Amino acid sequence: MTIAEVSKKYDISADTLRYYERIGLLPRVNRNKSGIRDYSEEDCNWVEFIKCMRSAGLSIEVLIEYISLYQKGEHTNQARKEILIEERDKLILRIDELNKTLERLNWKIEQYGKWSK
C-alpha cells in the first residue's frame, strides 16, 4: 500500500506516518523501485497498533520504549507487559474521570429541563 492509501485507511496524515517512521515508532517501510513507500501488511498492523495505543493515551515516548523492547525479542515480554498494565491503569483512571464528567453534564442538562417548565 502507498502512504496515501495507509493514510486514508487509518485516518492518519502522511506527515504523521513519515514522522513515526523517522523517530523509529514504525519500522523502516520498504520502498518500491521508484522510491515510494510500500507498506506491507505487517507495517499496517504496526500503524493500527500505534493508532490504538495513541487513542488510549500512550505517549510517543512510551510507545518508542515498548517498540524498542519488542525489537529486542521475547526476553522483554515481562517488561512490555508491565508497560501495558501501567498504561491500562492510567486509562482506567481517565475513564473514571470522564464518567464523572459525563454524569455532571447529564445532571446539568436535566436541570435545564426543570428550569424551562
N, C-alpha and C positions, 0 to 999 in steps of 0.2 A: 504494500500500500504506500502511496505517496504521503508526504507530510500533510498535504491538503485534505486527503481522504481521512487520515487519522484525526486531524484537527476537527473535521466535521463530525466524524463518528463519535468522538468522545467530548465534543464541545469544549475543546481546549485550543487556544490560539497556537498558530505555528511558531510564533515567537516564544511562547512558553515551552513548547516541545523542544525547541532549539536550546533554550536556557537549561532545561532539565538535562539535556544531553551534555551540554558544556560543563555543568557542575558535577557530573557523574551520577546524577539521580537516575538517569536512563543509561543503560549500557550503550556503547557506541553503536549507532544504527548503520547497517551496511548501506552502501550506495551502488546504484547501477552504473553502467558504462558511461553514462552522461554526467555522473556525479550527483545524481538526485537521490535523496534518501529513499530507501526501500524497506519499509517497516515489515518485519516478519510477524507471525502470529505471537511468538514469544515477546517481541518488542511491544506489541499491542497489549498483551497481558500485563506487562510492566506499566504501561500507560494507565490501564484500567485500575491496577492496584494503587498507583500513586494518586490518581484522582480520588479514589475511595478513601484512602488514608488522609489526604488533604481535607476532604469533606468532613472527616471525623475529627479534624483539628490538629493532626500531627504537623509539626513544623518541618520545614525543609531540612534543618539540621538533624532532627531525629530520624527522618527518612534516609538521609545520607548515611547516618550511623548504621541503621538497620540494613541497608543495601550493602554497605561495606562488610558487615558481618556475614551476610548471606553469601557474598562472593568468596569469603574465606572458607566456606564449607560447613558440613554438618556438625562439626565440633562446636559451632557457635549457636546451635539450636536453643540452648537454655537462655543465653543472653538475648537472643531475638525474642523469645517467648516473654522474657521479663519486660522488654521494651513494650511489647504489645499489651501486656497486662497493665503496666503503668499508664499507658495511653488510654486503655479502656476505662480505667478508674477515673481518669480526668474527664472522659466523655460522659460517664455516668453522672458525675457532679454537674457538668454543663447541662445535661438533660433535665436533672432535678431543678436547676435554676430556671431553665426555660419553662418547665411545667409550672413553677410558681409564678412566673411572669404571665403565663397564659391564664392561670386562674385569676390573677389580678385584673387582667384585661377583660376577661369574661364577667367578673364582678362589676367592673366599671361600666361595661356595656349594659348589663342588667339594670344598673342604677339609672341610666338614661331612659330606659323603658318605663321605669317607675315615675320619673320626673315629668315625662311627656303626657301623662294621663290627666 
